């Protein structure tokens, strides 16, 4: 007898991978958003100011969302 992990459904694996990418994107935006917006040549959006004021809460929320 041998054991192993039961593979998750394809949709669940894709959803988990998308959630991880969303988390990484959020963390990158929280710390490097100013530089990214300048690099692309886009004006800084209004919602980004709120993100900058609450960096720790945003990163913590993303961590909990992806847990």
Residue pairs with C-beta under 8 A, 6 or more apart in sequence:
8 16
19 65
19 66
20 66
22 62
22 65
22 66
23 62
23 63
23 65
23 66
26 58
26 59
26 62
27 59
27 62
28 36
29 36
29 48
29 51
30 51
30 52
30 55
30 58
30 59
31 55
33 44
33 48
33 51
33 52
34 44
37 43
37 44
37 45
37 48
51 58
